């Protein structure tokens, strides 16, 4: 049975186990883990709508779920649509597990026109809470689990997964995380540098120029692999802007294969990078109070993967 577990068979096996009334088997536990780790792929299979509500609810309420929150919502709506009776029974129960504050605000604002979700009387309150959070960068989040970042739900906005890379070597390409530093105060990166590769790691405002490295302008703050700390103030002409004068020396150089740990305190502006026994803290004096900042990375001939601070760093 273990050999039969795959993305395509995962949900069918779990549906069969539900009919038998037992999930106490290694292969079935493997199916549950596959649902958590490969939710985007499994949720796109025909067997997904066969899942029992209790299994689906347990998966979408888990902090370990590895998927973009918008996909989690759409998958739940597909499951409900497969059987009209499910809407009345389970709509509210599934919506309470969707972490709307983690979704794009434009996506949230459109949900009142959704043919299934809009039938819930609780949706408006959930949308309001998420939109209030979107327009108030310093809003103190509650203990509501809808505001909690999933350990497996971190991804770069441009790639829709936790990896970003550049193979051209022509210039830096910057990537911002899907989640702001208000919701994820700690994270870690695994860096791989190719021939003559370079990275700048840090935080940036949402409108940062993704064709420039983090810290090239004043709306980003970044530590380069050369140990330099950047935050605007460049006096170099455009032809040599890659030689931008740094604000200070961070004394942490970034090498290929390195795992870096990050933390940011949006109240004090303290940004800390740790590598092994070395730690570098920069107090950001001009951290904006009315704009959200996001974990960001710039890559040139390099690859970077992001993980929650307490997650396994998978190869």
Secondary structure by P-SEA (a helix, b strand, c coil): ccccccccaaaaaaaaaaaacccccaaaaaaaaaaaaaaaaaaaccccccccaaaaaaaaacccccccaaaaaaaaaaaaaccaaaaaccaaaaaaacccccccaaaaaacccccccccccaaaaaaaaaaaaaacccccccccccccccccccccccccccbbbbccccbbbbbbccccccccccbbbbbbbcccccbbbbbbccccccccccccccccccccccbbbbcccccccccccccccccccccccccccbbbbbbbcccccbbbbbcccbbbbbbccccccccccccccccccbbbbbbcccccccc
